[in-house]
Amino acid sequence: MGKLHSIESAAEFLGGLSPWTIRAWLTQGRLTRVKVGSRTMVREAELIALAQPETPAQAAARNSSRRELAREAR
């Protein structure tokens, strides 16, 4: 399963982000929550993957979908 981080530990692991950012990413689905009893944990492997730089193709796909959403909103 790998190492698990609490929300606070995950925020620190990613360079001192706000724990609220981690909570938002969990809500948005950018991270997957793992419940351990009543605690919400995040897999370290997901944090590492999230911290990897985007490839140009990934950035283009992300920007393309944002442009499409903006067009639909008009």
TAGI-V367150 format. One line per field, one symbol per residue. ss: DSSP state (2 for helix, 1 for strand, 0 for the rest). phi: phi as a letter, one per 20 degrees, with the letter a starting at -180 (. if undefined). burial: # if it has 9 or more other ideal C-beta (glycine too) atoms within 8 Angstrom, else .. A space follows every 50 residues. Layout:
BEGIN
ss = ???
phi = ???
burial = ???
END
This chain:
BEGIN
ss = 00011122222220000022222222220000111100111112222222 200002222222222222222220
phi = .nfdcfgfffffgennffgfffffffffnfcdececmeeeccfggfffff efffegffffffffffffffffff
burial = ...####..##.##....#.###.##....#..#.....#####.##..# ........#..#............
END
